[in-house]
Amino acid sequence: MIGGVQNIGKIPELKRRLLYTVGMLFVYRIGVHVPTPGVDGKALAEFFNQASGNLFGLFNLFSGGALQQLSIFALGIM
């Protein structure tokens, strides 16, 4: 197992793919914090606090709280 992890840097294709994956995760995590223009964040947060026990609360739970922030990436516009 340790030998396999050490070989990551030696295989160029694997190294390139891992760097690409980490880069895309980084871009996504930054993009989750970009708010959607024209949406009142306080009203949306209040709505999701009230809707914690219904279907919207479940969707927010599955999205990791991204729907409560209503970012551009949470809308699926990528």
Backbone as ProteinMPNN parsed JSONL, in Angstrom:
{"seq_chain_A": "MIGGVQNIGKIPELKRRLLYTVGMLFVYRIGVHVPTPGVDGKALAEFFNQASGNLFGLFNLFSGGALQQLSIFALGIM", "coords_chain_A": {"N_chain_A": [[0.834, -1.195, 0.0], [1.877, 1.269, 0.858], [3.922, 1.46, -0.983], [2.484, 1.8, -3.335], [1.39, 4.345, -2.98], [3.692, 5.839, -2.96], [4.458, 5.624, -5.589], [2.885, 7.39, -6.973], [3.918, 9.892, -7.73], [5.699, 9.094, -9.644], [4.422, 8.137, -11.886], [3.414, 9.671, -14.695], [0.85, 10.079, -15.946], [-1.007, 9.387, -13.951], [-0.308, 11.244, -11.999], [-0.957, 13.635, -13.321], [-3.733, 13.348, -13.605], [-4.571, 13.243, -10.922], [-3.787, 15.795, -10.022], [-5.453, 17.353, -11.635], [-7.987, 16.57, -10.662], [-7.853, 17.408, -7.958], [-7.537, 20.128, -8.424], [-10.016, 20.777, -9.667], [-11.763, 20.216, -7.551], [-10.934, 22.211, -5.803], [-11.647, 24.538, -7.247], [-14.424, 24.195, -7.298], [-15.058, 24.313, -4.553], [-14.396, 26.948, -3.994], [-16.192, 28.231, -5.713], [-18.649, 27.621, -4.574], [-19.076, 29.495, -2.688], [-19.769, 31.794, -4.022], [-22.286, 34.012, -4.282], [-25.688, 33.929, -5.575], [-26.744, 36.431, -7.748], [-29.178, 38.934, -6.944], [-30.703, 37.611, -5.052], [-32.093, 37.546, -1.862], [-30.205, 36.914, 0.814], [-30.654, 36.709, 3.593], [-33.429, 36.305, 3.818], [-33.64, 33.891, 2.485], [-32.099, 32.206, 4.136], [-33.679, 32.298, 6.432], [-35.982, 31.06, 5.459], [-35.03, 28.426, 4.987], [-34.345, 27.726, 7.574], [-36.855, 27.547, 8.758], [-37.904, 25.529, 7.221], [-36.722, 23.138, 7.927], [-37.616, 20.58, 8.495], [-38.929, 19.498, 6.318], [-39.299, 18.707, 2.774], [-37.631, 20.57, 1.434], [-35.706, 21.059, 3.375], [-34.539, 18.541, 3.439], [-33.42, 18.388, 0.851], [-31.563, 20.455, 1.136], [-29.956, 19.336, 3.085], [-28.856, 17.135, 1.692], [-27.39, 18.515, -0.2], [-25.356, 19.524, 1.238], [-25.708, 21.919, 2.558], [-25.459, 23.819, 0.636], [-27.642, 24.723, -0.823], [-28.897, 26.403, 0.94], [-27.207, 28.569, 0.978], [-27.461, 29.275, -1.635], [-25.707, 29.342, -3.965], [-24.06, 29.914, -7.141], [-22.95, 27.56, -8.122], [-24.406, 25.69, -6.704], [-26.776, 25.716, -7.998], [-26.286, 24.272, -10.209], [-25.191, 25.374, -12.466], [-22.654, 25.239, -14.326]], "CA_chain_A": [[0.0, 0.0, 0.0], [2.77, 2.434, 0.922], [4.637, 1.502, -2.257], [1.573, 2.358, -4.335], [1.285, 5.788, -2.747], [4.968, 6.434, -3.345], [4.557, 5.606, -7.052], [2.011, 8.4, -7.574], [4.747, 10.912, -8.363], [6.519, 8.522, -10.712], [3.589, 7.851, -13.06], [2.971, 11.005, -15.129], [-0.59, 10.12, -16.223], [-1.696, 9.382, -12.662], [-0.018, 12.529, -11.362], [-1.735, 14.647, -14.031], [-5.151, 13.166, -13.273], [-4.782, 13.634, -9.526], [-3.702, 17.251, -9.942], [-6.672, 17.878, -12.242], [-9.086, 16.32, -9.727], [-7.694, 18.311, -6.815], [-7.806, 21.477, -8.926], [-11.463, 20.942, -9.861], [-12.364, 20.297, -6.217], [-10.609, 23.536, -5.283], [-12.488, 25.506, -7.96], [-15.798, 24.011, -6.849], [-15.198, 24.794, -3.175], [-14.393, 28.41, -4.067], [-17.415, 28.644, -6.395], [-19.818, 27.433, -3.711], [-19.231, 30.705, -1.878], [-20.183, 32.906, -4.879], [-23.753, 34.055, -4.157], [-26.494, 34.202, -6.756], [-27.172, 37.828, -7.727], [-30.605, 39.213, -6.887], [-31.38, 36.785, -4.053], [-31.9, 38.027, -0.499], [-29.626, 35.824, 1.584], [-31.276, 36.592, 4.914], [-34.752, 35.7, 3.643], [-33.434, 32.497, 2.114], [-31.664, 31.491, 5.336], [-34.851, 32.175, 7.304], [-36.849, 30.042, 4.857], [-34.484, 27.093, 5.216], [-34.431, 27.435, 9.005], [-38.233, 27.126, 9.015], [-38.21, 24.343, 6.424], [-35.723, 22.114, 8.222], [-38.198, 19.257, 8.627], [-39.68, 19.045, 5.142], [-38.543, 18.304, 1.592], [-36.561, 21.547, 1.164], [-34.653, 20.786, 4.346], [-33.856, 17.322, 3.01], [-32.569, 18.764, -0.285], [-30.461, 21.244, 1.675], [-29.08, 18.391, 3.769], [-28.12, 16.373, 0.681], [-26.461, 19.397, -0.916], [-24.318, 19.974, 2.164], [-25.985, 23.295, 2.945], [-25.214, 24.732, -0.485], [-28.897, 25.349, -1.233], [-29.191, 27.491, 1.876], [-26.416, 29.715, 0.526], [-27.889, 29.491, -3.014], [-24.601, 29.784, -4.8], [-24.206, 29.605, -8.559], [-22.627, 26.15, -8.315], [-25.479, 24.88, -6.122], [-27.843, 25.671, -8.987], [-25.891, 23.368, -11.278], [-24.761, 26.153, -13.63], [-21.197, 25.15, -14.34]], "C_chain_A": [[0.875, 1.254, 0.0], [3.536, 2.577, -0.391], [3.782, 2.094, -3.363], [1.434, 3.855, -4.202], [2.576, 6.485, -3.164], [5.119, 6.511, -4.864], [3.7, 6.664, -7.723], [2.832, 9.453, -8.318], [5.547, 10.401, -9.544], [5.734, 8.25, -11.993], [2.981, 9.169, -13.532], [1.462, 11.11, -15.365], [-1.392, 10.185, -14.925], [-1.503, 10.708, -11.938], [-0.853, 13.646, -11.994], [-3.212, 14.552, -13.668], [-5.452, 13.568, -11.829], [-4.724, 15.149, -9.354], [-4.943, 17.906, -10.543], [-7.854, 17.727, -11.283], [-9.02, 17.254, -8.535], [-7.973, 19.75, -7.236], [-9.289, 21.744, -9.115], [-12.199, 21.003, -8.524], [-12.122, 21.664, -5.593], [-11.493, 24.602, -5.931], [-13.932, 25.402, -7.489], [-15.997, 24.57, -5.446], [-15.149, 26.32, -3.117], [-15.715, 28.895, -4.662], [-18.672, 28.481, -5.571], [-20.083, 28.695, -2.896], [-19.582, 31.939, -2.707], [-21.708, 32.966, -4.854], [-24.432, 34.34, -5.493], [-26.975, 35.646, -6.702], [-28.697, 37.952, -7.687], [-31.378, 38.405, -5.874], [-31.054, 37.329, -2.671], [-31.442, 36.862, 0.376], [-30.268, 35.618, 2.937], [-32.647, 35.929, 4.823], [-34.627, 34.22, 3.292], [-33.0, 31.663, 3.315], [-32.825, 31.294, 6.299], [-35.804, 31.104, 6.775], [-36.333, 28.64, 5.157], [-34.452, 26.741, 6.698], [-35.837, 26.973, 9.376], [-38.548, 25.801, 8.332], [-37.264, 23.187, 6.727], [-36.31, 20.711, 8.282], [-38.932, 18.754, 7.404], [-38.746, 18.748, 3.974], [-37.404, 19.274, 1.264], [-35.395, 21.36, 2.134], [-33.857, 19.545, 3.983], [-32.934, 17.598, 1.823], [-31.353, 19.563, 0.182], [-29.461, 20.339, 2.386], [-28.233, 17.617, 2.769], [-27.122, 17.237, -0.084], [-25.358, 19.925, -0.007], [-24.494, 21.413, 2.594], [-25.794, 24.295, 1.826], [-26.501, 25.392, -0.971], [-29.254, 26.51, -0.322], [-28.399, 28.74, 1.506], [-26.841, 30.157, -0.869], [-26.764, 30.109, -3.854], [-24.857, 29.389, -6.25], [-23.925, 28.126, -8.804], [-23.694, 25.244, -7.722], [-26.653, 24.771, -7.079], [-27.522, 24.715, -10.13], [-25.474, 24.09, -12.544], [-23.24, 26.172, -13.622], [-20.712, 25.045, -15.769]], "O_chain_A": [[0.637, 2.185, -0.769], [3.771, 3.692, -0.855], [4.287, 2.807, -4.231], [1.367, 4.565, -5.206], [2.541, 7.608, -3.668], [5.834, 7.375, -5.369], [3.778, 6.824, -8.941], [2.467, 9.857, -9.423], [6.023, 11.191, -10.36], [6.323, 8.144, -13.069], [2.124, 9.731, -12.85], [0.857, 12.125, -15.021], [-2.348, 10.953, -14.819], [-2.438, 11.23, -11.331], [-1.391, 14.5, -11.289], [-3.864, 15.573, -13.448], [-6.489, 14.173, -11.558], [-5.528, 15.721, -8.618], [-5.431, 18.906, -10.016], [-8.636, 18.663, -11.114], [-10.034, 17.832, -8.144], [-8.582, 20.509, -6.482], [-9.774, 22.82, -8.764], [-13.157, 21.763, -8.38], [-13.002, 22.213, -4.93], [-12.027, 25.47, -5.24], [-14.595, 26.422, -7.301], [-17.002, 25.23, -5.18], [-15.804, 26.921, -2.264], [-16.295, 29.864, -4.172], [-19.673, 29.143, -5.845], [-21.212, 28.926, -2.463], [-19.684, 33.033, -2.152], [-22.361, 32.052, -5.359], [-23.837, 34.908, -6.409], [-27.561, 36.053, -5.699], [-29.411, 37.173, -8.317], [-32.605, 38.497, -5.831], [-29.888, 37.549, -2.34], [-32.21, 35.937, 0.643], [-30.416, 34.483, 3.389], [-32.988, 35.088, 5.654], [-35.42, 33.398, 3.75], [-33.475, 30.542, 3.498], [-32.943, 30.236, 6.918], [-36.367, 30.332, 7.551], [-37.107, 27.762, 5.537], [-34.525, 25.562, 7.045], [-35.992, 26.096, 10.225], [-39.377, 25.035, 8.822], [-37.031, 22.341, 5.863], [-35.573, 19.737, 8.133], [-39.512, 17.669, 7.449], [-37.544, 18.561, 4.164], [-36.325, 18.841, 0.859], [-34.233, 21.49, 1.748], [-32.644, 19.496, 4.191], [-31.805, 17.108, 1.782], [-30.245, 19.368, -0.319], [-28.252, 20.555, 2.296], [-27.029, 17.457, 2.968], [-26.109, 16.729, -0.564], [-24.511, 20.7, -0.453], [-23.518, 22.067, 2.96], [-25.949, 25.497, 2.038], [-26.459, 26.511, -1.482], [-29.848, 27.492, -0.767], [-28.88, 29.856, 1.705], [-26.603, 31.304, -1.247], [-26.869, 31.223, -4.366], [-25.771, 28.617, -6.539], [-24.603, 27.502, -9.621], [-23.871, 24.123, -8.198], [-27.444, 23.832, -6.984], [-28.398, 24.388, -10.931], [-25.409, 23.469, -13.605], [-22.622, 27.025, -12.985], [-19.507, 24.96, -16.008]]}, "name": "protein", "num_of_chains": 1, "seq": "MIGGVQNIGKIPELKRRLLYTVGMLFVYRIGVHVPTPGVDGKALAEFFNQASGNLFGLFNLFSGGALQQLSIFALGIM"}
